[in-house]
Every structure is written in C-alpha cells, then in structure tokens.
Amino acid sequence: MKNIAIIAIAFLLTIGQSFAQNKNSKEMNTSKEHYTFTLSDKVTRQKVSFKNRYGITLSGDLYLPKNAENEKLSALAISGPFGAVKEQSSGLYANEMARRGFAVVAFDPSYTGESSGEPRNLASPDINTEDFSAAVDFLGLQKNVDREKIGIIGICGFGGFALNATAIDKRVKAVATSTMYDMTRVMSKGYNDATTLEQRTKTLEQLGEQRWKDAEAGTFAYDSEYNKAPKDDDPQFIKEYYDYYRTPRGYHERSVNSGNSWMATTPLSFMNMPILTYIKEISPRPLLIIAGEKAHSRYFSETAFGNANEPKELVIVPNAVHIDFYDKIEVIPFDKLERFFRNNLK
C-alpha cells in the first residue's frame, strides 16, 4: 500500500504527470443523450438552464412528479460527485426524489458538463458553492415550487459545497450530504490529513511553475486522463472509482472522472480556502449527513457532524463503501432522505 499522503497528491494534485489536452471540450456537448440510470415512469424530466452570479450558464435537468402540475411542491437542488455530470449520480438522486413527490433540479457545475465557463474542467470552492445558490434561485422562480420549502443534497465533493452554500444562503431550509468529501481539506492536507508541510510546499511550487508555463504558452495545460486503469497495489477505493466511472456502470463521456482531464492548476484555489469554517451557521436549520461504514471518506462526514450545531443527524450505513452511494439504490437510504425533507421543508 502506498503512503496515503503520496496517494492524495497523485490522485488529486497530479502536477508531476505529463499534461494532456482537455478531452472534455465543447464538442462533447453534441454527443447523444445518455443517462446512467432509467427514468422513472412516475417522473418527467426536462432540460433547463440558469445563470449564477458570475454570469456562467448552468445546465440542469428538472425532475417533476407526474400529475403534480397544480401543486406547490417542496424542492431540492442536487449536484455531485466532484468531477461527475448530471447524467450520473445527481440525476439518479433527482429521479428518485421526484418519484417521491419533490421538484428537483440536478445540475452540471460551472466549467463542466453542459454548463458554460471557460476554460473547461476547472473547479472553484467559491464558484461551486455559488452554483448551489443559483439552483435555489432557479427553483424559487418555478410556479409549482414553494420557495419557502427548498433544500439541498450534495454528493461526494459537492457535499462540502452544499454545506458551505447552506451556511451562507439562509433561503435553504434543510441540507443533506451523501458520502461527502471536503475538497478543500483533502487537496490542502491529503487523505487523513497526512500531507506534510514539505509536501504541501513542493506542490505549491509545482503549481506556481505550471502557472509560468501556462502564461508563456498563452493557454492552460491539463492533467493526464482521470481514473486510469488502477495498478494491483493501488488502494481499493481507487479501483472502486474506476469501476464506476470507466465502465458501463457509470461512464459518461462528459464526466471529468470518466477519463477526461482537470485543468492542471485547479488545486490552487482549494489550498487555503477551508469551506466548512462556518458550518455551525447552518443551525437552526436541520442537517443530515450520510456515510458508509467502510468508506475511505467517512472521516469527512464525522468531522463535519462533530463541528456542526444541532439539529443534526449522522447516518452510517453498515458495510457500505464510498462508491456505493453513487448508484446503488438498495444502499442509498432514500426513505431516510424523504422523511428528512418532508419533516423539515415546511
């Protein structure tokens, strides 16, 4: 087993690799429609778009329960995992929650998928937090949505952004996370906070050198393809990511994680912006955190839960690993999510 700090740097801050041109460019948006799950026969889905405060047009899918045209519905905004698109996990969650009676928008974050923003495949803790609030704007303008009954679900890395958005956006009445990551923590400190100051300094020096190269070239370099076939001695969770993103189970050609590339300097804005600093300010609104018993990411959820104020609830699903919460209907506690939002969006 490799040292976990080195794995974190290799997995999330792949600066030392040879850089490839971004595969997930605009022409990917013209591909055939493909979803990694089946739309419920009790749900309708339509393409929508809306702008965030930075002028970026976000692409989303609005899921509605059939025969609910004359009702004022409770609503949810959903995004994640980090590097995924709305045709993957967030759409699956939206489909299921709409089947249970909610109006739900699943959206592609800024700079990724079918959403706008240049350069492509860039992430930002600030802008990705704003993306959730923009989705709340959109939901609150829908004639069949009660804007006083809007919640958020964040999956994986967008669990952290969902908590940050809820802390600052008091319009959000309840928030849930599923198998969450704090992306600012893992990028700045490595998995299990194992990155040393020397390693962090070296990474920042490499990022600075890459900025010089980008400035000289007049363009942005991209990392090599994400989620390559794992080696035998790679950690199990790396193999599980590959099993979802690079196989028919969860592959989508617009997803960064399905073999495309992040912009090489993406980690810069994550290195000194701890997004969960104000997690206590979610209170008195309710918080639900869901994690797997055997998930490598479990400690992110436990730390967030410990730092949050009441009302809060932590659900640990027995035997579940991180990737189970991406698409395994029998593992994801949708009954719990439904009860949580029905009880708190009122």
C-alpha positions in Angstrom: 0.0 0.0 0.0 1.4 3.4 -1.0 1.8 6.1 1.6 -1.6 7.8 1.9 -0.2 11.3 1.6 1.5 10.5 -1.6 -1.7 8.9 -2.9 -3.6 12.0 -2.2 -1.1 14.1 -4.1 -1.1 11.7 -7.0 -4.8 11.3 -7.1 -5.9 14.9 -6.7 -2.9 17.1 -7.4 -1.4 15.3 -10.4 1.1 18.1 -11.3 4.1 15.8 -11.9 2.4 14.0 -14.8 2.7 14.7 -18.5 -0.1 17.1 -19.4 -2.7 16.2 -22.0 -5.0 18.5 -23.8 -8.5 18.6 -22.4 -10.7 16.0 -24.0 -13.9 17.3 -22.4 -14.2 20.3 -24.7 -17.3 21.9 -26.3 -17.7 19.3 -29.0 -18.6 16.8 -26.2 -21.9 18.7 -25.7 -23.1 17.5 -29.1 -23.0 13.8 -28.2 -26.1 11.6 -28.0 -28.1 11.9 -24.8 -27.1 9.2 -22.3 -28.0 8.7 -18.7 -26.6 6.0 -16.4 -30.0 5.2 -14.9 -33.5 4.7 -16.1 -36.1 7.5 -15.8 -39.0 6.5 -13.5 -42.4 6.2 -15.3 -43.7 8.4 -12.5 -41.4 11.3 -13.3 -40.9 13.8 -16.1 -37.5 15.3 -17.0 -36.8 18.5 -19.0 -33.6 20.4 -19.9 -33.3 23.7 -18.1 -30.6 26.4 -17.7 -30.0 29.3 -15.4 -27.1 31.7 -14.6 -25.1 32.1 -11.5 -23.8 35.4 -10.1 -20.6 35.0 -12.1 -22.6 35.0 -15.4 -22.0 31.3 -16.0 -24.9 29.5 -17.5 -25.6 26.2 -15.7 -27.2 23.3 -17.5 -29.6 21.2 -15.5 -32.4 18.7 -15.7 -35.7 19.4 -13.9 -37.4 16.3 -12.5 -41.0 16.6 -11.5 -43.5 14.0 -10.3 -46.1 13.3 -12.9 -49.6 14.8 -12.4 -48.4 17.4 -10.0 -48.9 20.5 -12.2 -51.3 22.2 -9.9 -49.4 21.6 -6.6 -46.9 23.8 -4.9 -44.0 21.4 -4.3 -41.1 21.2 -2.0 -37.9 21.4 -4.0 -34.3 20.1 -4.0 -31.1 21.2 -5.7 -28.7 18.3 -6.2 -25.1 18.1 -7.6 -22.1 15.9 -7.4 -20.0 13.9 -7.1 -16.9 16.1 -7.8 -16.0 15.6 -11.4 -19.3 14.0 -12.4 -22.2 15.2 -14.5 -26.0 15.4 -14.0 -26.5 12.3 -16.1 -24.7 10.3 -13.4 -25.4 10.2 -9.6 -27.1 13.6 -9.2 -29.6 12.7 -11.8 -30.2 9.3 -10.2 -30.9 11.0 -6.8 -33.1 13.6 -8.5 -35.1 10.9 -10.3 -35.7 9.0 -7.1 -36.6 12.1 -5.0 -39.0 13.4 -7.7 -40.6 9.9 -7.7 -41.3 10.6 -4.0 -43.0 13.9 -4.7 -40.3 16.6 -4.8 -39.4 19.1 -7.6 -35.7 18.5 -8.2 -33.0 20.1 -10.3 -29.8 18.2 -10.9 -27.2 20.4 -12.5 -23.7 20.4 -14.0 -21.3 22.6 -12.1 -19.7 25.6 -13.7 -17.0 24.8 -16.3 -18.0 21.2 -16.6 -20.5 19.0 -18.5 -23.0 21.0 -20.5 -22.6 24.1 -18.3 -20.7 27.1 -19.6 -17.5 28.7 -18.4 -14.0 28.9 -19.9 -11.5 27.4 -19.6 -13.1 23.9 -19.3 -12.9 21.5 -16.5 -12.0 23.9 -13.7 -13.3 23.8 -10.2 -13.5 26.5 -7.5 -14.7 26.3 -3.9 -16.3 29.8 -4.3 -18.0 29.3 -7.7 -19.1 25.7 -7.0 -20.7 27.0 -3.7 -22.5 29.7 -5.7 -23.7 27.1 -8.2 -26.0 25.7 -5.5 -27.4 29.1 -4.7 -28.1 29.7 -8.4 -30.0 26.5 -8.4 -32.0 27.7 -5.5 -32.7 30.9 -7.5 -34.0 28.8 -10.3 -36.2 26.6 -8.2 -37.7 29.6 -6.4 -38.9 31.1 -9.7 -40.8 28.0 -10.7 -44.6 28.5 -10.4 -45.1 25.0 -9.0 -42.4 25.3 -6.3 -42.9 26.7 -2.8 -39.8 28.9 -2.4 -40.1 28.6 1.4 -39.6 24.8 1.0 -36.2 24.4 -0.7 -33.4 22.0 0.3 -30.1 20.8 -1.0 -28.4 17.4 -1.4 -24.7 17.3 -2.1 -23.0 14.1 -3.1 -19.3 13.4 -2.5 -17.2 16.6 -3.1 -20.4 18.6 -3.6 -21.5 17.6 -0.1 -18.9 20.0 1.2 -20.1 22.7 -1.2 -23.7 22.0 -0.2 -22.8 22.6 3.5 -20.9 25.8 2.6 -23.8 27.1 0.5 -26.4 26.3 3.2 -24.3 28.2 5.8 -24.3 31.3 3.8 -27.7 31.0 2.0 -30.4 31.3 4.5 -33.1 30.5 1.9 -32.1 26.9 2.1 -34.3 25.2 4.8 -32.5 21.9 5.1 -29.4 20.2 3.8 -28.3 16.6 3.4 -24.9 15.2 2.2 -24.2 11.7 0.9 -20.7 10.2 1.2 -19.3 13.7 1.4 -15.8 15.0 0.8 -14.4 18.3 2.0 -12.4 19.0 -1.2 -10.5 21.9 0.3 -9.3 19.7 3.2 -8.2 16.8 1.0 -6.5 18.9 -1.5 -4.6 21.0 1.0 -3.9 18.3 3.6 -4.1 15.0 1.7 -6.1 12.0 2.8 -6.4 11.6 6.5 -4.5 15.0 6.8 -1.3 13.1 6.1 0.4 15.7 3.8 3.5 17.2 5.4 4.4 20.9 5.2 7.3 19.9 2.9 5.0 18.0 0.6 2.5 20.9 0.5 5.2 23.4 -0.2 6.5 21.3 -3.1 3.0 21.0 -4.5 2.5 24.8 -4.4 5.9 25.3 -6.0 4.9 22.9 -8.8 1.6 24.8 -9.3 3.5 28.0 -9.4 5.8 26.6 -12.1 2.8 25.4 -14.1 1.4 28.9 -14.0 4.6 30.2 -15.6 4.2 27.6 -18.3 0.6 28.5 -18.9 1.4 32.2 -19.0 4.2 31.6 -21.5 2.1 29.4 -23.7 -1.0 31.6 -23.6 -3.2 28.6 -22.8 -3.9 26.2 -20.0 -2.4 22.7 -19.6 -4.5 19.8 -18.4 -3.6 16.8 -16.4 -3.5 13.4 -18.0 -6.7 11.4 -18.1 -8.5 10.9 -14.9 -9.2 7.4 -13.4 -6.8 5.4 -15.5 -6.9 1.6 -15.0 -5.6 1.0 -11.5 -2.5 -0.9 -10.6 -2.6 -4.0 -8.4 -1.1 -2.2 -5.4 -3.4 0.9 -5.7 -5.8 1.4 -2.8 -9.2 -0.3 -3.0 -11.1 3.0 -3.3 -9.1 3.9 -6.4 -10.2 0.6 -8.0 -13.8 1.4 -7.0 -13.7 4.8 -8.7 -12.5 3.1 -11.8 -15.3 0.5 -11.6 -17.9 3.3 -11.6 -16.5 5.9 -13.9 -14.7 3.9 -16.5 -17.2 1.0 -17.0 -20.8 1.0 -18.4 -22.0 1.1 -14.8 -21.4 4.9 -14.6 -19.4 6.1 -17.6 -20.4 9.3 -19.2 -18.2 11.0 -21.9 -18.7 14.5 -20.5 -17.7 13.5 -16.9 -14.2 14.6 -16.0 -13.9 11.4 -14.0 -14.6 9.2 -16.9 -11.2 9.6 -18.5 -11.1 13.3 -19.2 -8.8 15.9 -17.6 -8.9 18.6 -15.0 -7.1 21.9 -15.7 -3.7 21.4 -14.1 -3.8 24.4 -11.8 -7.3 23.6 -10.4 -6.0 22.8 -6.9 -4.7 26.3 -6.4 -8.0 27.8 -5.1 -8.6 24.9 -2.8 -5.3 25.0 -1.0 -6.2 27.8 1.5 -10.0 28.1 1.5 -11.4 25.8 4.2 -15.1 25.7 3.1 -16.5 24.3 6.3 -15.3 27.1 8.6 -18.8 28.4 9.1 -20.7 25.0 9.3 -22.1 26.0 12.7 -24.2 28.7 11.0 -26.3 26.1 9.2 -28.1 25.8 12.6 -31.0 26.1 13.5 -31.8 24.6 10.1 -31.5 20.8 10.1 -28.6 18.8 8.7 -28.4 15.2 7.7 -25.1 13.5 6.9 -24.9 10.0 5.4 -21.8 8.0 5.1 -20.7 4.4 4.6 -19.3 2.3 7.5 -16.4 1.2 5.3 -16.0 4.3 3.2 -12.5 5.7 3.0 -14.2 9.2 3.1 -16.1 8.5 6.3 -13.9 10.8 8.4 -15.0 13.9 6.4 -18.6 13.2 7.4 -17.7 12.6 11.0 -15.7 15.8 11.3 -18.4 17.8 9.7 -21.0 16.3 12.0 -18.9 17.0 15.1 -18.3 20.6 14.1 -22.0 21.4 13.2 -24.6 22.5 15.7 -28.0 20.9 16.4 -30.3 19.9 14.8 -28.1 17.3 13.1 -28.1 13.6 12.4 -25.3 11.3 11.2 -26.4 8.1 9.5 -23.7 5.4 9.0 -24.8 2.7 6.5 -23.5 -0.7 7.5 -20.8 -2.3 5.3 -21.1 0.5 2.6 -18.1 1.9 0.8 -17.9 5.4 -0.7 -18.8 4.5 -4.3 -22.0 2.6 -3.2 -23.7 5.9 -2.7 -23.3 6.8 -6.3 -25.8 4.4 -7.8 -26.8 1.5 -5.5 -30.5 2.2 -4.8 -30.5 -0.6 -2.2 -27.7 1.1 -0.2 -28.6 4.8 -0.5 -31.2 5.5 2.3 -33.8 7.2 0.2 -36.5 6.5 2.7 -34.5 8.5 5.2 -33.9 11.3 2.8 -37.6 11.5 2.0 -38.6 11.6 5.7 -35.9 14.2 6.5 -37.0 16.6 3.8 -40.7 16.0 4.3 -40.3 16.8 8.0 -38.1 19.8 7.5 -39.4 21.6 4.4 -42.5 23.0 5.9 
